[in-house]
Amino acid sequence: MPATFALLRHLPTALAPGHCYGRLDLPPGPASPAAALAGLRNFPARTLLSSPAARCMALAGAVAAATGLAARPEPGLLELDFGAWEGARWDDVPRAALDAWAADPWGFAPPGGESGAALVARVRAVFATMRPGTVVVSHGGPLKVLAALIAGRPVDLLAPAPPMGSCVLHPPGGGLP
């Protein structure tokens, strides 16, 4: 079965590891988009959607140059809003708050942020508009949700995210010869 969706995660940012960022609009670091673009080889790209975050739009620009498609910013593909935690070091977020989030990723929202349920609702609305040949450039959270929706399986908000700068075709193993 040929792949019908390509999900690309933004390149790493220049922010030091160990910081929380979701809606914090950071530019990408100096990494090359070559691996992500190689994953699109022979993919029948028809539409290019991207989170409007700078780190995603930068990779979407490289995809646009390679495919000739125009990148369409899609706010529903933004990362989870971590509210007061944005930009903080993970070590500085109270352990009790992190435990509460891990215990209820669907219902818990960081102070001033959004819950996992709100993230899933946003991404589900975007997914409802996607057609075969869609390339999506986004963040770990939305991409985990999209992968589950595409596969028709339950969303696991605590599942590992795809690596930064990666391209994953769905269905997995799909692709054109």
Backbone hydrogen bonds in HBPLUS format (Angstrom, degrees):
<---DONOR---> <-ACCEPTOR-->    atom                        ^
c    i                          cat <-CA-CA->   ^        H-A-AA   ^      H-
h    n   atom  resd res      DA  || num        DHA   H-A  angle D-A-AA Bond
n    s   type  num  typ     dist DA aas  dist angle  dist       angle   num
A0004-THR N   A0170-HIS O   2.73 MM 166  5.98 153.1  1.80 139.2 144.8     1
A0133-GLY N   A0004-THR O   2.72 MM 129  5.25 158.8  1.76 138.2 145.8     2
A0005-PHE N   A0170-HIS O   2.97 MM 165  5.11 159.2  2.01 156.2 158.0     3
A0170-HIS N   A0005-PHE O   2.78 MM 165  5.11 157.7  1.83 157.2 158.0     4
A0006-ALA N   A0134-THR O   3.06 MM 128  6.46 160.7  2.10 153.6 157.1     5
A0136-VAL N   A0006-ALA O   2.80 MM 130  6.17 165.0  1.82 169.5 174.8     6
A0007-LEU N   A0168-VAL O   2.89 MM 161  5.22 174.7  1.90 147.8 149.5     7
A0168-VAL N   A0007-LEU O   2.85 MM 161  5.22 165.6  1.87 146.0 150.1     8
A0008-LEU N   A0136-VAL O   2.74 MM 128  5.98 171.9  1.75 171.1 173.9     9
A0138-SER N   A0008-LEU O   2.93 MM 130  6.40 160.2  1.97 168.1 172.8    10
A0009-ARG N   A0166-SER O   3.08 MM 157  5.61 148.9  2.18 143.1 152.6    11
A0165-GLY N   A0009-ARG O   3.04 MM 156  5.32 139.7  2.21 112.9 123.6    12
A0010-HIS N   A0138-SER O   3.12 MM 128  6.10 151.3  2.20 175.0 173.6    13
A0165-GLY N   A0010-HIS O   2.91 MM 155  5.30 133.1  2.14 117.9 122.3    14
A0029-GLY N   A0012-PRO O   2.65 MM  17  5.72 171.9  1.66 146.9 143.8    15
A0090-TRP N   A0018-GLY O   2.79 MM  72  5.77 165.0  1.82 153.3 157.9    16
A0020-CYS N   A0088-ALA O   2.76 MM  68  5.54 165.8  1.78 169.6 172.9    17
A0087-GLY N   A0020-CYS O   2.64 MM  67  5.26 151.4  1.72 157.9 161.5    18
A0037-LEU N   A0033-PRO O   2.96 MM   4  6.16 164.8  1.99 162.9 168.0    19
A0038-ALA N   A0034-ALA O   2.84 MM   4  6.01 151.5  1.93 148.9 157.1    20
A0039-GLY N   A0035-ALA O   3.16 MM   4  6.43 142.5  2.31 141.9 150.7    21
A0039-GLY N   A0036-ALA O   3.19 MM   3  5.24 127.3  2.49  94.9 108.0    22
A0040-LEU N   A0037-LEU O   3.01 MM   3  5.30 149.9  2.11 105.5 114.9    23
A0041-ARG N   A0038-ALA O   3.11 MM   3  5.35 162.4  2.14 108.6 114.1    24
A0043-PHE N   A0040-LEU O   2.79 MM   3  5.12 163.1  1.82 136.4 135.4    25
A0045-ALA N   A0043-PHE O   2.84 MM   2  5.65 133.7  2.06 110.6  96.1    26
A0046-ARG N   A0133-GLY O   2.72 MM  87  4.84 169.5  1.73 138.4 136.0    27
A0047-THR N   A0133-GLY O   3.28 MM  86  6.27 160.4  2.32 135.0 132.1    28
A0135-VAL N   A0047-THR O   2.78 MM  88  6.02 162.9  1.81 154.9 160.2    29
A0072-ARG N   A0048-LEU O   2.86 MM  24  6.11 164.5  1.88 153.1 158.2    30
A0049-LEU N   A0135-VAL O   2.84 MM  86  6.18 166.9  1.86 172.3 173.1    31
A0137-VAL N   A0049-LEU O   2.91 MM  88  6.33 150.8  2.00 147.2 156.7    32
A0050-SER N   A0072-ARG O   3.03 MM  22  6.04 152.8  2.11 144.6 141.7    33
A0074-GLU N   A0050-SER O   2.64 MM  24  5.62 155.2  1.70 159.2 160.2    34
A0051-SER N   A0137-VAL O   2.96 MM  86  6.41 152.3  2.04 163.5 172.6    35
A0056-CYS N   A0053-ALA O   2.97 MM   3  5.40 135.5  2.17 110.4 122.6    36
A0057-MET N   A0053-ALA O   2.87 MM   4  6.13 167.5  1.89 161.3 165.6    37
A0058-ALA N   A0054-ALA O   2.99 MM   4  6.02 147.8  2.09 146.9 153.5    38
A0060-ALA N   A0056-CYS O   2.82 MM   4  6.09 160.4  1.86 154.9 161.7    39
A0061-GLY N   A0057-MET O   2.86 MM   4  5.96 140.5  2.02 137.1 146.5    40
A0062-ALA N   A0058-ALA O   3.31 MM   4  6.70 146.5  2.43 138.9 146.5    41
A0062-ALA N   A0059-LEU O   3.06 MM   3  5.12 119.6  2.44  96.4 111.1    42
A0063-VAL N   A0059-LEU O   2.97 MM   4  6.34 154.8  2.04 150.5 158.0    43
A0064-ALA N   A0060-ALA O   2.78 MM   4  5.98 157.4  1.83 147.2 153.8    44
A0065-ALA N   A0061-GLY O   2.98 MM   4  6.19 155.3  2.04 142.5 148.7    45
A0066-ALA N   A0062-ALA O   3.06 MM   4  6.26 146.5  2.17 139.9 148.8    46
A0067-THR N   A0063-VAL O   2.85 MM   4  6.00 143.2  1.98 151.5 161.7    47
A0068-GLY N   A0064-ALA O   2.73 MM   4  5.25 149.2  1.83 145.6 151.0    48
A0077-LEU N   A0074-GLU O   2.93 MM   3  5.74 167.5  1.94 127.9 131.8    49
A0078-LEU N   A0075-PRO O   3.11 MM   3  5.54 166.7  2.12 119.8 120.2    50
A0114-GLU N   A0081-ASP O   2.86 MM  33  5.29 153.5  1.93 153.4 149.4    51
A0085-TRP N   A0082-PHE O   2.94 MM   3  5.33 153.3  2.01 143.3 138.8    52
A0086-GLU N   A0083-GLY O   3.09 MM   3  5.77 165.9  2.11 121.8 126.0    53
A0084-ALA N   A0111-PRO O   2.77 MM  27  5.56 167.9  1.79 172.1 176.5    54
A0088-ALA N   A0085-TRP O   2.94 MM   3  5.36 159.8  1.98 132.4 138.3    55
A0092-ASP N   A0089-ARG O   2.79 MM   3  5.26 151.0  1.87 113.6 123.2    56
A0093-VAL N   A0090-TRP O   3.17 MM   3  5.35 158.2  2.22 106.4 113.0    57
A0097-ALA N   A0094-PRO O   2.98 MM   3  5.35 125.1  2.29 105.9 119.6    58
A0098-LEU N   A0094-PRO O   3.13 MM   4  6.57 157.0  2.19 153.0 159.7    59
A0099-ASP N   A0095-ARG O   2.88 MM   4  6.14 155.2  1.95 152.4 159.7    60
A0100-ALA N   A0096-ALA O   2.95 MM   4  6.15 149.9  2.04 140.3 148.4    61
A0101-TRP N   A0097-ALA O   2.99 MM   4  6.25 153.6  2.06 147.3 154.2    62
A0102-ALA N   A0098-LEU O   2.95 MM   4  6.20 162.3  1.98 148.7 153.3    63
A0103-ALA N   A0099-ASP O   2.92 MM   4  6.06 144.8  2.05 142.7 152.3    64
A0104-ASP N   A0100-ALA O   3.13 MM   4  6.27 135.6  2.34 138.8 148.9    65
A0104-ASP N   A0101-TRP O   3.20 MM   3  5.26 133.0  2.43  97.6 109.7    66
A0108-PHE N   A0104-ASP O   2.84 MM   4  5.60 164.2  1.87 166.1 168.8    67
A0116-GLY N   A0105-PRO O   3.16 MM  11  5.53 127.2  2.45 146.5 155.2    68
A0117-ALA N   A0106-TRP O   2.94 MM  11  4.74 154.0  2.01 132.7 127.1    69
A0113-GLY N   A0110-PRO O   2.74 MM   3  4.93 161.2  1.77 139.8 137.2    70
A0119-LEU N   A0115-SER O   3.15 MM   4  6.55 155.2  2.22 146.0 152.7    71
A0120-VAL N   A0116-GLY O   2.90 MM   4  6.18 167.1  1.92 157.8 160.1    72
A0121-ALA N   A0117-ALA O   2.99 MM   4  6.16 157.8  2.04 144.7 150.8    73
A0122-ARG N   A0118-ALA O   3.05 MM   4  6.30 159.0  2.10 148.8 153.5    74
A0123-VAL N   A0119-LEU O   3.00 MM   4  6.27 167.8  2.01 158.4 161.4    75
A0124-ARG N   A0120-VAL O   2.79 MM   4  5.86 157.0  1.84 151.2 158.3    76
A0125-ALA N   A0121-ALA O   3.15 MM   4  6.31 150.4  2.24 141.5 148.1    77
A0126-VAL N   A0122-ARG O   3.24 MM   4  6.64 149.1  2.34 142.4 150.4    78
A0127-PHE N   A0123-VAL O   2.87 MM   4  6.13 166.0  1.89 156.5 160.3    79
A0128-ALA N   A0124-ARG O   3.05 MM   4  6.25 147.2  2.16 144.0 151.7    80
A0129-THR N   A0126-VAL O   2.89 MM   3  5.45 152.9  1.97 115.2 123.8    81
A0130-MET N   A0127-PHE O   3.06 MM   3  5.14 150.9  2.15 104.8 113.7    82
A0143-LEU N   A0139-HIS O   3.03 MM   4  6.05 157.6  2.08 155.2 162.4    83
A0144-LYS N   A0140-GLY O   3.00 MM   4  6.15 151.4  2.08 150.1 156.8    84
A0145-VAL N   A0141-GLY O   3.19 MM   4  6.50 160.5  2.23 154.3 159.5    85
A0146-LEU N   A0142-PRO O   2.87 MM   4  6.13 165.4  1.89 152.5 156.5    86
A0147-ALA N   A0143-LEU O   2.92 MM   4  6.03 163.9  1.95 147.5 151.9    87
A0148-ALA N   A0144-LYS O   3.17 MM   4  6.39 157.7  2.23 144.6 150.0    88
A0149-LEU N   A0145-VAL O   2.96 MM   4  6.24 163.5  1.99 155.8 160.7    89
A0150-ILE N   A0146-LEU O   2.84 MM   4  6.00 166.4  1.86 160.0 163.2    90
A0151-ALA N   A0147-ALA O   3.08 MM   4  6.19 155.8  2.14 141.5 148.0    91
A0152-GLY N   A0148-ALA O   2.92 MM   4  5.98 115.0  2.35 138.0 154.7    92
A0153-ARG N   A0148-ALA O   2.98 MM   5  5.14 160.8  2.01 149.1 149.5    93
A0152-GLY N   A0149-LEU O   3.13 MM   3  4.98 145.3  2.26  94.8 105.2    94
A0159-ALA N   A0156-ASP O   3.12 MM   3  5.41 167.6  2.14 113.4 116.5    95
A0166-SER N   A0163-PRO O   3.21 MM   3  5.54 140.1  2.37 136.8 132.2    96
A0174-GLY N   A0171-PRO O   2.85 MM   3  5.35 151.0  1.93 135.5 140.1    97
